[in-house]
Amino acid sequence: MTETESDVAELLSRALGGDQRAWRILVGGLSALVAGVARTYRLGEADVSDVCQSTWCKLSQHLADLREPARLRGWLSTTARRQALRVLTDRRREVPAAGPEPAAGLPSPELAVLGAERDQALWRAVARLPPAHRELIRLLAGEPGLTQTQLAARLGIPPGSVGPLRRRALDRLRRALVAQGYDHA
C-alpha cells in the first residue's frame, strides 16, 4: 500500500523503468481508489472492473507522459471518472434486446413452431392431390396475383375451367386437412 505522494512517485518511477514489483504495488495500492471512483457512478461490478482495467491500461500507455508523478492519484481519479462516463454513454446507445414480449409483428416462438407444423401439414396434403390440383394450389400460393387468364395459360386449360378446378382442388385439400386433424379455424 502506498502512503505518501513521494512513495507513489518513487513506485511510478520504478514502474517506468520496468520494475514489475513496483507495478504490482501501485495497482494493489491504488485499485481501491479507481474502483471507488467508478462506483460513485452506480455502475455494476462488471462495469467497475472494466473501468478499472481501462484506467490502468491508459496509465500504462501514458506512463512516460506524466509530468508530475506525485499527482498520480489525481490522474487515476480523473481517468477513472472519464472511463465511467464513457461506459454510461455507451450504455445509453445500446438497444435492449426484446424481452419476453415478441417484437411487433413477430410471432412468439410457440406460435412460430405451430405455424411451421401447420405449413408442413398443408404441403404434405397438397403433395397428395392429383397433379392438376397440386399445380393450381402451388400457383395460387406462390403467385397470388395471377389472373384467371394467366392461371389458365399456365395450367394449359380454358379460362372458364379455372374456377371449377379451383373449387374442386380447395375442397379436396380441405377434406385432406380435416382428415389429418386440421380444420379451417
C-alpha positions as CSV (number, residue, x, y, z in Angstrom):
1,M,0.0,0.0,0.0
2,T,1.4,3.4,-0.9
3,E,1.4,6.0,1.9
4,T,2.7,9.3,0.5
5,E,2.8,11.0,-2.8
6,S,6.6,10.7,-2.8
7,D,6.2,6.9,-2.3
8,V,3.8,6.9,-5.3
9,A,6.3,9.0,-7.3
10,E,9.1,6.6,-6.4
11,L,7.0,3.5,-7.3
12,L,5.9,5.1,-10.6
13,S,9.5,5.9,-11.5
14,R,10.5,2.3,-10.8
15,A,7.5,1.0,-12.8
16,L,8.5,3.2,-15.7
17,G,11.9,1.6,-15.5
18,G,10.3,-1.8,-15.9
19,D,10.1,-2.9,-12.3
20,Q,7.1,-5.4,-12.2
21,R,7.0,-5.4,-8.4
22,A,6.6,-1.6,-8.4
23,W,3.6,-2.1,-10.8
24,R,2.0,-4.7,-8.6
25,I,2.4,-2.4,-5.5
26,L,0.9,0.6,-7.4
27,V,-2.0,-1.4,-8.8
28,G,-2.6,-3.1,-5.4
29,G,-2.4,0.2,-3.5
30,L,-4.5,2.4,-5.8
31,S,-7.1,0.0,-7.3
32,A,-9.5,0.7,-4.5
33,L,-9.3,4.4,-5.4
34,V,-10.1,3.7,-9.1
35,A,-12.9,1.3,-8.2
36,G,-14.3,3.8,-5.7
37,V,-14.5,6.5,-8.4
38,A,-16.3,4.1,-10.7
39,R,-18.8,3.0,-8.0
40,T,-19.8,6.7,-7.5
41,Y,-21.4,6.4,-10.9
42,R,-23.6,3.5,-9.7
43,L,-22.0,1.0,-12.1
44,G,-22.4,-2.7,-11.7
45,E,-19.4,-4.7,-10.6
46,A,-18.6,-5.9,-14.2
47,D,-18.6,-2.2,-15.4
48,V,-16.5,-1.2,-12.4
49,S,-14.0,-3.9,-13.4
50,D,-14.0,-2.6,-16.9
51,V,-13.4,0.9,-15.8
52,C,-10.5,-0.2,-13.5
53,Q,-8.9,-2.2,-16.3
54,S,-9.2,0.6,-18.9
55,T,-7.9,3.1,-16.4
56,W,-4.8,1.0,-15.7
57,C,-4.3,0.4,-19.4
58,K,-4.5,4.1,-20.1
59,L,-1.8,4.6,-17.4
60,S,0.5,2.0,-19.0
61,Q,0.0,3.8,-22.3
62,H,0.7,7.3,-20.9
63,L,3.2,6.5,-18.2
64,A,6.0,8.3,-19.8
65,D,3.8,11.3,-20.5
66,L,3.1,12.0,-16.8
67,R,4.7,15.3,-16.0
68,E,4.1,15.2,-12.2
69,P,4.3,11.6,-11.0
70,A,3.4,12.7,-7.4
71,R,-0.1,13.6,-8.7
72,L,-0.8,10.0,-9.9
73,R,-3.8,9.7,-7.6
74,G,-5.5,12.7,-9.2
75,W,-4.6,11.4,-12.7
76,L,-6.1,8.0,-11.9
77,S,-9.3,9.6,-10.4
78,T,-9.8,11.8,-13.5
79,T,-9.2,8.9,-15.9
80,A,-11.5,6.6,-14.0
81,R,-14.2,9.3,-14.0
82,R,-13.8,9.7,-17.8
83,Q,-13.9,5.9,-18.3
84,A,-17.0,5.6,-16.1
85,L,-18.8,8.3,-18.1
86,R,-17.8,6.5,-21.3
87,V,-19.4,3.3,-20.0
88,L,-22.6,5.3,-19.2
89,T,-22.6,7.0,-22.6
90,D,-22.1,3.6,-24.4
91,R,-24.9,2.1,-22.3
92,R,-27.4,4.8,-23.5
93,R,-26.5,3.9,-27.1
94,E,-27.3,0.3,-26.6
95,V,-30.6,-1.0,-27.8
96,P,-32.0,-3.6,-25.4
97,A,-33.0,-6.9,-26.8
98,A,-36.6,-7.8,-26.9
99,G,-37.8,-9.2,-23.6
100,P,-40.4,-11.8,-23.1
101,E,-42.8,-9.9,-25.4
102,P,-42.3,-10.7,-29.1
103,A,-41.3,-7.8,-31.2
104,A,-44.1,-6.1,-33.1
105,G,-45.3,-8.2,-36.0
106,L,-43.3,-11.3,-35.0
107,P,-44.9,-14.4,-33.6
108,S,-43.9,-15.9,-30.3
109,P,-41.6,-18.9,-30.6
110,E,-44.6,-21.2,-29.8
111,L,-46.7,-19.6,-32.5
112,A,-43.8,-19.9,-34.9
113,V,-43.5,-23.6,-34.3
114,L,-47.2,-24.2,-34.6
115,G,-47.3,-22.2,-37.8
116,A,-44.4,-24.3,-39.2
117,E,-46.2,-27.5,-38.3
118,R,-49.4,-26.3,-39.9
119,D,-47.5,-25.3,-43.1
120,Q,-45.8,-28.7,-43.2
121,A,-49.2,-30.5,-42.9
122,L,-50.7,-28.3,-45.6
123,W,-47.9,-29.0,-48.1
124,R,-48.0,-32.7,-47.3
125,A,-51.7,-32.7,-48.1
126,V,-51.0,-30.7,-51.3
127,A,-48.4,-33.3,-52.3
128,R,-51.1,-36.0,-52.2
129,L,-53.5,-34.1,-54.5
130,P,-53.9,-35.0,-58.2
131,P,-51.3,-33.2,-60.4
132,A,-53.7,-30.6,-61.8
133,H,-55.0,-29.7,-58.3
134,R,-51.4,-29.7,-56.9
135,E,-50.2,-27.3,-59.6
136,L,-53.1,-24.9,-59.2
137,I,-52.6,-24.7,-55.4
138,R,-48.9,-24.1,-55.9
139,L,-49.6,-21.3,-58.4
140,L,-52.2,-19.7,-56.1
141,A,-49.8,-19.8,-53.1
142,G,-46.7,-18.8,-55.0
143,E,-48.1,-16.1,-57.3
144,P,-51.4,-14.9,-55.7
145,G,-51.7,-12.0,-58.2
146,L,-52.2,-14.2,-61.3
147,T,-55.4,-13.5,-63.2
148,Q,-57.8,-16.3,-64.3
149,T,-56.5,-16.0,-67.8
150,Q,-52.9,-16.3,-66.6
151,L,-53.7,-19.3,-64.4
152,A,-55.4,-20.9,-67.4
153,A,-52.4,-20.3,-69.6
154,R,-50.0,-21.8,-67.0
155,L,-52.2,-24.8,-66.5
156,G,-53.0,-25.3,-70.2
157,I,-56.7,-25.3,-69.7
158,P,-59.6,-23.0,-70.9
159,P,-60.1,-19.8,-68.7
160,G,-63.6,-20.9,-67.9
161,S,-62.3,-24.1,-66.3
162,V,-60.1,-22.4,-63.7
163,G,-63.0,-21.6,-61.3
164,P,-64.4,-25.1,-61.1
165,L,-60.9,-26.6,-60.9
166,R,-60.0,-24.2,-58.0
167,R,-63.2,-25.2,-56.2
168,R,-62.6,-28.9,-56.5
169,A,-58.9,-28.5,-55.6
170,L,-59.6,-26.5,-52.5
171,D,-62.5,-28.8,-51.4
172,R,-60.2,-31.8,-51.8
173,L,-57.4,-30.1,-49.8
174,R,-59.8,-29.1,-47.1
175,R,-61.0,-32.7,-46.7
176,A,-57.4,-33.9,-46.6
177,L,-56.6,-31.4,-43.8
178,V,-59.7,-32.2,-41.8
179,A,-58.7,-35.9,-42.0
180,Q,-55.3,-35.0,-40.6
181,G,-57.0,-33.2,-37.7
182,Y,-56.8,-29.6,-39.0
183,D,-59.9,-27.6,-39.6
184,H,-60.5,-24.3,-41.2
185,A,-60.5,-22.4,-37.9
